[in-house]
Structures are given as structure tokens and as C-alpha cells.
Amino acid sequence: MATAEVATVHWERLVVGPIEANCYLLYDRPGGEAMVIDPGADGHRILEALTAKELQVKAILLTHTHFDHIGALEPVHQATGAPILVHEAEAGWLGDPTLNLSAGLEGLLSEPIRGPHPHRTLVGGEVLTLAGQAIRVLPTPGHTPGGLSYWLPDAGWVFTGDALFKQSIGRTDLPGGNLTQLLEGIRRSLLTLPDETVILPGHGPESTIGEERRANPFLQGLSP
């Protein structure tokens, strides 16, 4: 588990599930408001972390709807009552085990995921808020058709899901994947951010936009 803070906003990372996805808690202070990003598995751990800080969950944000990012969506939503926000292109994926890739994974999951319907759909360009901090919704499709990233410009953080990782990018050989679209989304939405922006990805450690611009082998020659 890792944590960080800037001004009135903090993040905490929980590595969850059999393929070690990153779930993030974004909050202003203990006892205050929070958002959960990608509750992928281990719902009891996520709820314990929320309870330990007495956080009131304002929303559940999804970067995309693959099983490893939505596996604990139902229990977290049921326990908190928080609305679920996802790109409109993947609203139907939550309840479709074929599209969310949970079908046929008996060795990893107890059953296929048929998640709840989202309460709000996004397209990119929206601005959400938490404790006065703007959270800009950035379109980063390509790993999935409705991939989103969430950028906090004042804090200098961007949650990229499975679009961009340290030294890598998301797979595009899964249903709805498109390499050209992914690279274009990264170019337009992420490489235009300040170099010092911290990348908080869906798997693995954090990085920065500047580091990935310089050293990510998949982004060489890709300019904003």
C-alpha cells in the first residue's frame, strides 16, 4: 500500500486481486469525502481502508471495465451507495462477462462478473470535483473503447488505468482494442500534460509524463 498527499487531497493505492491491479482511494482528509478509482477485487480490503479513515465515498470512477478493475464494484457500491461513473461506450460492459473478460476465468474468479448499471456516463472533457480540487476527465481509448484517465492539475497527478504504464502501454489485442487509437489518445490527452505530472497507472509503479516521454519505448517519436 502506498500513499501520497498534496494540499487538501491525498491518494492511497491498494494492490488487489490475482493479477495485482491498482485500486486508488482519493480523499481530502480522514472523515472527509472520497472517490474510489477502479475497485478491482478484494472489496473487504477496500471497505476496511475506507472505514479506517471514516471516508464518505462521493463517487466510484472507472478507467475502463475489464474484470480486474471492476471485480469489487458491487460490494463497494452496495456498502457506500456511491454512484458509478464510466465512459458511455462501456456502460453495457459491466454486466457482460464476455466484454469485461470475466467469462471462463474459473481459475481466477468464483463466478463471471455481472456488475451494476452505471449511474452516470462520461465521454471525456468533463470536470469533476473533490474538496475543491478539479478532476479532469481525459479520453484515452484504445486498450478499450471507453478508456478514461483522471487528471488532477493542481496536485499534478493523472490516473491512467491501463492506457499508460511505466515503460509500457496497454494491450490492444483484446475485444475493442485499437493500437492507433491508444497511441493517439496518449499523444493528445497525456503527453500534453506537464513533464512533472505523476502517472498513477492501473498496474505497477508510478512514473511521470516526462520520464515516459523520454524513455518509454512505445512512445518514441510520438509528440503532442
TADAPE-V374308 format. One line per field, one symbol per residue. ss: DSSP state (a for helix, b for strand, c for the rest). phi: phi as a letter, one per 40 degrees, with the letter a starting at -180 (. if undefined). Layout:
ss: ???
phi: ???
//
This chain:
ss: cbbbbbccbbbbbbbbccccbbbbbbbcccccbbbbbcccccaaaaaaaaaacccbbbbbbcccccaaaaccaaaaaaaaccbbbbbaaacccccccccccccccccccccccccccccbbbccccbbbbccbbbbbbbccccccccbbbbbccccbbbbbccbbccbbcccccccccaaaaaaaaaaaacccccccbbbbcccccbbaaaaaaaccccccccc
phi: .bbaaafbbbbbbbcbgcbfccbbbbacadgbcabbbfccafdccccccccdbfcbccabbbcabcdcbbcbcccccccbgccbbacccbdccdcbccccgccgbdcbbcaccbcccccabbbhhcbcbafgccbccbcbchcbcbcbbbbbcccgbbcbfbcbbcgabccbcbdgcacdcccccccccbcccddccccbccagccabccccdcbcccbcgcbc
//
